[in-house]
Amino acid sequence: MTEEVSLLHSVKNYLQNNIKVNDKILISISCGLDSTVLYDAIIRSKYLNTKKIYYLIFDHQIRSEGKYEIKQFIKFYNLANKNLLIKKLFLKDKSKGFQEKSRSSRYDFLYKYSKKKDIKDIFLGHHLDDLNETYFLRKTQQSGATGLSNIFLDKYKSLKLHRPLKKYTKEQIKSYAINNRLTWFEDRSNLELNYTRNKIRNFLYSKKLFNQINKERLNFFKIFHLYQLHKNFFKRKRNNIFEIDTDKFHYLNENLKFFVVQSFYYENRLLLKKQIRDENIKNFVKILKTHIISNKEMSVFSGKIGVINKKTCINLT
């Protein structure tokens, strides 16, 4: 089986196992290689009702040629009269933390737009290289086992996030694109080494190192159940408010309490403005003990603990 047939078959099989024929889906398109291959494979699969497929293109407005590329992409794939929206992102600071701010803005708009269109399934073009780069980035940031065991979110609020290309490398995806004579546009900012992720991408260019990091990541993935711990103790009530089952929580020993709180924050990390530290988690556990006695609203990392309808809750603000 050729790479082209294998990838197409894999995407079609993914759709059949996760999406119904008449479900609405939204494809996030950057006009780059990855999302172009994702778009093409979904269309070629002929599985979905094309009238139920929506397209969202983000214009980051950081490259002068960006607008031209978007117009050419729409023209080439004949998307002009379909369920298409171009969203301009207005970020004041285009250097410090730009990529993180951009990602946060994209997810926030994806949620608002999807809710308006009654769409629950979002398709993203992330692939194996992205997984390994993010893993390595977290490793350099001294992320704990919870963060290293679960690299990408499967959900964002009420949205399901789908990444059917995540087992394919960038090289395999490019091979598919060339064989199918696809048109895409390379973002020159991906080569600029003033972005941390780009430095990591350049560092992992070695195939030997790439395979080593991939093997290490897979070992952490085997313990991803750590990431699921919080679901037994934190239940979303509405928006960013979660009810905490304090009776169950206080039966845990101190180590397990730490992992539960850590996994809760990692699950909801896109709601946070900065990364949680170990001391924040320890303080959370300490405050929760105090709160049971006083029942007063108390501040914790990125939110407040209080009582709603006689239930202990945290509101991530």
MOGIFEN-V283234 format. One line per field, one symbol per residue. phi: phi as a letter, one per 40 degrees, with the letter a starting at -180 (. if undefined). burial: # if it has 16 or more other C-alpha atoms within 10 Angstrom, else .. A space follows every 50 residues. Layout:
phi->???
burial->???
//
This chain:
phi->.cdccccccccccccccbbcdbccbbbcbbgcdccccddccccccfcccc cccbbbbcbcfbbccdcccccccccccfcdbbcbbbbcbbbcccbcgdcc cccccccccdcccccccfbbbbbbccbcccdcccdccccccfcccccccb cbccbbfcccbbbccccbcdccccccccccfcbabcccccbcccbdcccc dccccccccdccccccccccccbcdcccdcccbbbccafbbbcbccccdc ccccccdccccccccccbcccccaccbdcccccdccccccccccfccbcb dfibbabbfgbcbbbcb
burial->...#..######.##........####################.#.##.# ..########.....#..##..##.........#................ .#.#.##..##..#....###################.....#.###### ##...##.#.######..##.###.##.....##..#.......#.#### #..#.....#..##..#..##..#.#####..###.....####.#..#. ......###########..###...#...###.##..#..#......#.# ##.###.....#####.
//
